[in-house]
């Protein structure tokens, strides 16, 4: 912590209120300053009583209000940090949680140096992340529209005889369905229109995302990650948009832990107990890696699409990607042959895949990222 910091301020920020608490350097308990509205000007007026902004440290939990408060305080010269709620230390036996207690606790933990801030993207990077998440939401809406249409047909005993859904033949089969009642015919048409609209929305956002990535300062990292099996353009953009600067992770193991892909552990003395993965950190990136890991259940090979994606990449990146494929395909096969449940195998492969993603991102030409 900067020795110039003399005041530590904890905020419990919500959509309509901001609870404020502060404490000075030393051992005195934090004091509750009051609850303000969402207007930043009122908060700045309260913080101004502490004196020089460079001597004030402000922390608050990450939440749905975004990074606007962080950026405004940083522009004013305050040392501001956003804290991951899951990494805030909690006292055992604590059963009362209020805004007042939360901001008091944040102020005291900030003074003791026990809080770990999250990485805050700049506005351009956040815009790319927002576009990526808009597409992710659109994919979810498309899935829901498809499920509703298939559920409607299933209620009438209409089962598609083919193997793969949502191909051209499957859509023709849906269009060929006939019903005796007008209500069913209208319902089918509405479900089809909803599915088509959702599909078109995904396509529009996919095109916009690809165009936005062209010329992006992190485009070299996106291109390098596409050398890995199971990671195409869209998923590579998603990983980079969610993670940001990979250099902030000192080791691959640290990167795995930040994504929550390492086993939880409760050990004491000679007793060692490990459980399911911690699931901390960025859930979007963790899901992308888990989905990519499914591609390693097949034997290692260089497909035509993978060779085309790798043509313009450095030889070192291509070698590393091939090494990853050999190792991960072999690991998937070995764990499956031992009878390990398939989902657990996939998570284990995703954990190792995260290490290869980190290594390849280090090899890519990363530009300097402004500090936050």
KAGIVEN-V507874 format. One record per residue. RES is the residue in three letters. PSI is psi as a letter, one per 20 degrees, with the letter a starting at -180 (999 if undefined). BURIAL is + if it has 16 or more other C-alpha atoms within 10 Angstrom, else -. D_LAST is the distance of its C-alpha to the last C-alpha in Angstrom with 2 decimals. Layout:
# KAGIVEN-V507874
RES:PSI:BURIAL:D_LAST  RES:PSI:BURIAL:D_LAST
This chain:
# KAGIVEN-V507874
UNK:p:-:14.74  UNK:p:-:14.76  UNK:i:-:18.47  UNK:i:-:18.06  UNK:p:+:17.17  UNK:h:+:20.51  UNK:p:+:19.97  UNK:p:+:18.36  UNK:p:+:18.35  UNK:p:+:18.59  UNK:p:+:18.77  UNK:n:+:20.73  UNK:p:+:19.83  UNK:a:-:22.36  UNK:g:-:23.61  UNK:i:-:26.05  UNK:q:-:25.15  UNK:o:+:22.52  UNK:p:+:23.92  UNK:p:+:22.67  UNK:q:+:23.35  UNK:q:+:22.58  UNK:q:+:23.66  UNK:r:+:23.88  UNK:p:-:23.35  UNK:b:-:26.45  UNK:j:-:28.35  UNK:q:-:29.30  UNK:q:-:28.63  UNK:q:+:26.19  UNK:q:+:27.79  UNK:p:+:27.61  UNK:i:+:26.95  UNK:r:-:28.02  UNK:p:+:27.17  UNK:r:+:25.97  UNK:a:-:26.03  UNK:i:+:23.13  UNK:p:-:23.06  UNK:h:-:19.88  UNK:h:-:22.20  UNK:h:-:24.08  UNK:g:+:21.08  UNK:h:-:20.06  UNK:g:-:23.69  UNK:g:-:23.64  UNK:h:+:20.49  UNK:h:-:22.11  UNK:i:-:24.88  UNK:i:+:22.72  UNK:c:-:22.54  UNK:p:-:19.82  UNK:h:+:16.36  UNK:i:+:14.98  UNK:j:+:17.31  UNK:p:+:16.19  UNK:p:+:13.86  UNK:p:+:13.72  UNK:q:+:13.53  UNK:r:+:15.01  UNK:q:+:16.00  UNK:q:+:14.88  UNK:a:-:17.74  UNK:i:-:19.38  UNK:i:-:17.98  UNK:b:-:14.81  UNK:j:+:11.51  UNK:g:-:13.47  UNK:g:+:13.60  UNK:g:+:9.89  UNK:h:+:9.52  UNK:g:-:12.75  UNK:h:+:12.09  UNK:h:+:8.94  UNK:h:-:11.30  UNK:i:-:13.91  UNK:j:-:12.34  UNK:q:+:11.98  UNK:o:+:9.87  UNK:q:+:9.15  UNK:q:+:8.79  UNK:p:+:10.48  UNK:p:+:13.18  UNK:p:+:15.31  UNK:h:-:18.81  UNK:i:-:20.63  UNK:j:-:19.04  UNK:p:+:19.97  UNK:p:-:23.05  UNK:p:-:26.24  UNK:p:-:29.45  UNK:p:-:32.48  UNK:j:-:34.99  UNK:p:-:32.68  UNK:i:-:34.25  UNK:p:-:33.14  UNK:o:-:29.87  UNK:r:-:29.26  UNK:h:+:26.45  UNK:g:+:27.53  UNK:h:-:27.49  UNK:g:+:24.12  UNK:h:+:22.31  UNK:g:+:24.40  UNK:g:+:23.52  UNK:g:+:19.74  UNK:g:+:20.05  UNK:h:+:22.23  UNK:h:+:20.23  UNK:g:+:17.10  UNK:h:+:19.42  UNK:i:-:20.82  UNK:k:-:17.57  UNK:j:-:18.67  UNK:q:+:15.76  UNK:o:-:13.44  UNK:q:+:10.16  UNK:r:-:9.61  UNK:p:+:7.18  UNK:p:+:6.25  UNK:q:+:7.72  UNK:r:-:8.20  UNK:h:-:11.65  UNK:g:-:13.69  UNK:h:+:12.62  UNK:h:+:13.20  UNK:g:-:16.52  UNK:g:+:17.55  UNK:g:+:16.88  UNK:h:-:18.91  UNK:g:+:21.65  UNK:g:+:21.82  UNK:h:+:22.16  UNK:g:+:24.74  UNK:h:+:26.75  UNK:g:+:26.45  UNK:h:-:27.86  UNK:h:+:30.54  UNK:h:+:31.59  UNK:g:-:32.02  UNK:h:+:34.15  UNK:g:+:36.18  UNK:g:-:36.87  UNK:g:-:38.06  UNK:h:+:40.29  UNK:g:+:41.80  UNK:g:-:42.50  UNK:g:+:44.23  UNK:g:+:46.40  UNK:h:+:47.43  UNK:h:-:48.14  UNK:g:+:50.41  UNK:h:+:52.35  UNK:h:-:52.62  UNK:h:-:54.16  UNK:j:-:56.89  UNK:j:-:57.36  UNK:o:-:55.94  UNK:p:-:54.37  UNK:p:-:53.14  UNK:i:-:55.26  UNK:r:-:52.77  UNK:h:-:50.12  UNK:p:-:46.95  UNK:q:-:45.84  UNK:k:-:44.43  UNK:r:-:46.07  UNK:h:-:48.38  UNK:h:-:51.38  UNK:g:+:49.83  UNK:h:-:49.12  UNK:h:-:52.69  UNK:g:-:53.99  UNK:g:+:52.22  UNK:h:-:53.63  UNK:i:-:57.11  UNK:p:-:57.16  UNK:q:-:59.87  UNK:q:-:60.46  UNK:h:-:63.59  UNK:q:-:62.02  UNK:h:-:60.31  UNK:g:-:57.60  UNK:h:-:56.55  UNK:g:-:56.53  UNK:g:-:54.29  UNK:g:-:51.92  UNK:g:+:51.68  UNK:g:-:50.94  UNK:g:-:48.17  UNK:h:+:46.55  UNK:g:+:46.81  UNK:h:-:45.27  UNK:g:+:42.33  UNK:g:+:41.77  UNK:g:-:42.08  UNK:g:-:39.68  UNK:h:+:37.05  UNK:g:+:37.63  UNK:h:-:37.28  UNK:g:+:34.00  UNK:g:+:32.57  UNK:g:-:33.93  UNK:g:-:32.43  UNK:h:+:28.93  UNK:g:+:29.36  UNK:g:-:30.41  UNK:h:-:27.57  UNK:g:+:25.01  UNK:g:-:26.72  UNK:h:-:26.90  UNK:h:-:23.22  UNK:h:+:22.34  UNK:o:-:24.61  UNK:i:-:22.70  UNK:q:-:19.25  UNK:h:+:16.97  UNK:j:+:17.07  UNK:h:+:20.80  UNK:h:+:21.89  UNK:g:+:20.34  UNK:g:+:22.11  UNK:h:+:25.30  UNK:h:+:25.19  UNK:h:+:24.82  UNK:i:+:27.85  UNK:i:+:29.98  UNK:q:+:29.87  UNK:p:+:32.67  UNK:i:+:31.81  UNK:o:+:28.61  UNK:a:+:29.45  UNK:g:+:27.48  UNK:g:+:26.49  UNK:h:+:25.44  UNK:g:+:23.53  UNK:g:+:21.55  UNK:g:+:21.02  UNK:g:+:19.79  UNK:h:+:17.25  UNK:h:+:16.13  UNK:h:+:15.80  UNK:g:+:14.30  UNK:c:+:12.04  UNK:o:+:11.43  UNK:i:+:14.34  UNK:i:-:13.67  UNK:i:-:11.42  UNK:o:-:14.88  UNK:h:-:17.15  UNK:r:-:20.36  UNK:h:+:21.94  UNK:h:+:23.06  UNK:h:-:19.61  UNK:g:+:18.77  UNK:g:+:22.06  UNK:h:+:21.40  UNK:h:+:18.06  UNK:i:+:20.07  UNK:k:+:22.82  UNK:j:+:25.45  UNK:q:+:26.73  UNK:q:-:29.77  UNK:q:-:29.60  UNK:p:-:31.55  UNK:n:-:33.62  UNK:q:-:35.38  UNK:p:-:37.34  UNK:c:-:39.81  UNK:i:-:41.66  UNK:p:-:40.63  UNK:o:-:37.92  UNK:p:-:37.13  UNK:q:-:34.72  UNK:b:-:34.29  UNK:r:-:32.56  UNK:q:+:28.98  UNK:h:-:26.30  UNK:k:+:24.82  UNK:r:+:21.44  UNK:b:+:18.19  UNK:o:-:18.19  UNK:h:-:21.81  UNK:g:-:21.69  UNK:h:+:20.86  UNK:g:+:23.37  UNK:g:-:26.00  UNK:g:+:25.57  UNK:h:+:26.15  UNK:g:+:29.07  UNK:g:+:30.67  UNK:h:+:30.34  UNK:h:+:31.95  UNK:h:+:35.14  UNK:i:+:35.87  UNK:j:+:36.57  UNK:i:+:39.65  UNK:r:-:41.67  UNK:q:-:42.78  UNK:p:+:40.57  UNK:q:-:41.33  UNK:o:-:39.85  UNK:r:-:40.48  UNK:g:-:41.03  UNK:h:-:37.80  UNK:h:+:35.82  UNK:h:-:37.59  UNK:h:-:36.88  UNK:h:+:33.14  UNK:i:+:33.17  UNK:g:-:35.33  UNK:j:-:32.69  UNK:q:+:30.40  UNK:q:-:30.52  UNK:h:-:33.24  UNK:h:-:31.00  UNK:g:+:28.99  UNK:g:+:32.34  UNK:g:-:33.77  UNK:h:+:30.89  UNK:h:+:31.20  UNK:h:+:34.97  UNK:g:-:34.57  UNK:g:+:32.37  UNK:g:+:35.08  UNK:g:-:37.87  UNK:g:+:36.26  UNK:h:+:35.07  UNK:g:+:38.33  UNK:h:+:40.27  UNK:g:+:38.30  UNK:g:+:38.77  UNK:g:-:42.48  UNK:g:-:42.95  UNK:h:+:41.33  UNK:h:+:43.26  UNK:h:-:46.49  UNK:i:-:46.05  UNK:j:-:46.08  UNK:p:-:42.47  UNK:p:-:41.60  UNK:h:-:40.06  UNK:h:-:36.93  UNK:h:-:36.21  UNK:g:+:36.84  UNK:g:+:34.37  UNK:h:+:31.60  UNK:g:+:32.43  UNK:h:+:32.29  UNK:h:+:28.98  UNK:g:+:27.54  UNK:h:+:28.82  UNK:h:+:27.78  UNK:h:+:24.13  UNK:g:+:24.67  UNK:h:+:26.10  UNK:g:+:23.32  UNK:g:+:20.82  UNK:g:+:23.23  UNK:h:+:23.85  UNK:h:+:20.21  UNK:h:+:19.92  UNK:h:-:22.97  UNK:q:+:21.78  UNK:n:-:20.47  UNK:p:+:16.70  UNK:r:-:15.16  UNK:p:-:12.23  UNK:p:-:8.90  UNK:p:-:6.55  UNK:q:-:3.80  UNK:999:-:0.00
